[in-house]
Amino acid sequence: MASQLIQPHGGELVDLMVDSATAEQLKADSRDLPSFTLQPRHLCDLELLLNGGFSPLRGFMGQADYDRVCSEMRLVDGTLWPMPITLDMDAKTAEEAQDAGRLALRDVEGVMLAVLTVSDVWRPDTMAEGEAVFASSDPDHPGVGHLMRSTAPVYVGGSVQGLQYPVHYDFTELRRTPAQLRAEFDAAGWSRVVAFQTRNPMHRAHVELTRRAAVEADANLLIHPVVGMTKPGDVDHYTRGRVYQHIIKRYPENSAMLAMLPLAMRMGGPREAVWHAIIRKNHGVSHFIVGRDHAGPGSDASGNPFYGPYDAQDMLQDYTDELGVTMVPFKMMVYVPDSDSYHPVDEVDEGTATLSISGTELRDRLASGDEIPEWFSYPEVVAELRRTHPQKSKQGFTVFFTGLSGSGKSTIANALMSKLLERGGRPVTLLDGDVVRTNLSSELGFSKEHRDINITRIGYVASEITKHGGIAICAPIAPYAEPRRRNREAISANGGYVLVHVSTPLEVCEERDRKGLYAKARAGIIKEFTGISDPYEEPIDADVVLPTVDQTPDEEAQIIIDHLEAEGYLDPMGD
Ligand code: PPS
C-alpha cells in the first residue's frame, strides 16, 4: 500500500505506516530480504520519517535530493529542506540491498520496523558534505566528527514503509507524534502555538523567555525538548525529562504543554534551525523560538565559535516566507538583580548590573558542590541535577595507563590501587593488561584489529565502573590513539577520565626486559611486538606523563593521587 497524506491543521503530514494486512505481507516477504540493523541516529531519523515529523520526506534521501540539499538546501522538487537524511551502511549490505531491491530495517533486537525500497546506492564524499552542510571540515564539530568517524561508506536511499515505530519505554506519555500533537492542540482550542526547542535542562531564564515569547506571539506554548541524540556531554534525557516535568508546573495552568521529540541533532547551527522550524511546523505549531546560538556546536579547539551567535536567526529570516512557521527571535536573557527580573540583553539599559551563569559554570558548580543561586534556577530543578551530577569527589573515574611493555604500568597501577584502597570511599577495579587478556580477551592476538578490540572492551568495562561511581584503573599498552580517544569520550560522559602516559624510553624497557619478550621480539620469535616490530603512537593528550626513570613506583603513584586531588576527584584529606 502506498503511504498516505493526512491533513489536520498545519499543512500536509506524511504518514508512512502501513495497514496491518500490508504489514503482514511485508513480514512474510522479509524472509527473502537482506536486513540492516539501524544505528541510534538511523532509528531517530526513521521514527520522524514514519510519523511525518520529516514531512514531506517519504524515505531516506536518494542521491539527487542529497546533492541538492547539500548545495542549495532544497529537495529536487524545490522544497526547502536543509539537512541530509541518509542511510549509511557497509558496502556488502548496500550491495545486497541493491540486488534485492528492498531492505528490511531492523532495530538492535532484530524487530523489523520498516522496509526500504531501494532507489539509489552511492558512495558519498563526506568531507564535501561536511563543508556544504556545516561549513566546516573540523572533526571537533560534532556533525563533521560524525561524518568523519562514524559514517559508513555507502548511502542507500529509497522510500520507506513502516510496520512499527521504534519502541520506547520511558516518558511514554510525553512522546507525541505530529498527528497526536495537532489533535491535542485542536482539542485544547489552541490555534496559535509557539514551540521552544531545547537540549538542556531548563532554568528561570528559559521560563521567562518562553513566557515572553508566548505573550509576544499571542500563542500557547509547546515545550518541545529533543530526547533523541544531542551533543556529546549533554545532560542525559532522563534527567532532563524529570526537570521538564518540574518546569512545566511553573507556567500558568493550561497555557503550556510538554512533549518530547525523538530527533537526532546534528548541531548544524543555522541550517539546523531551519530544519527544526520545519519539524515544528509539521508538529502543528505556528511559531518557533530561536534564541542565541541555536543548535550551536560550540567552539573549535582554538576557542573560535563555529557560527555567530545570531547566524541561525539570520538564516531563518531569509526563509521566513517559505517556512510556514513564524520565528520568534530572542536575544540572550540576563538577570537584573535590582529588579529581581529577567530581560533580553538588548533591552537592558547600559550600565545596569546584570548576572548570568553559563552552562560551563553551572557544570563547574555542580562538580564542585558550590551553591546554585535561586535567581538562576528552581530548587526542585537543582535537586534533580544534583542527583545525577554529584560533585566530583563523589563521582566515579578511570585512570587509564598507556605505555610500552615493561614501562612500569602494572607496578604503578598496583601502587595506585593500594593507595586508593587505603583511603577508602569507592570500590577500585584494576584492569591490568595481562589480567584482561586472560579474563576478557583470551582469544585475541596482537594485530591492530585485535588490539583495538581489546582496548574497546577495557574502555567499555571502565566506563560502566565509572558510571556506577567506582574507580577503574586500566593498564594495557593501548598503542593506538583512536581507540584511546574513543574511550576518553565514552568514559568522560560517565565521570572522570585521566590518561597517564608511562613514558619510559624503549631502550630502558628493552634493557630491563623482565619477561624476556624484547629479546624474543628482536630474534623474530614474537611478531608484532610494540616498539620493535609494531607501532606505539605516543599520546599528545596525556593528563599525566610519568618519566619513571628517576622515580620510585610509590612516588609515581603519588603524582597521580596529587593530580586526582587537584582535579577534585579525591578530597585532599581522603574521601
Ligand atoms: S594492547 O596492545 O594494549 O592490546 O596490549 P596488552 O593487552 O596491554 O598486552 C600487552 C602484554 O602482552 C604481552 N605481549 C605483547 N605485547 C606487545 N606486543 C606483542 N606482540 C606482545 N605479545 C605478548 C606483553 O607481556 C604485554 O604486557 P606488559 O605488561 O605491557 O609488558
Residues whose N, C-alpha, C, O or C-beta is under 5 A from the ligand:
A	BS01	PPS	L404 S405 G406 G433 R437 F446 R451 N454 A475 P476 I477 A478 P479 K527 E528 F529 T530
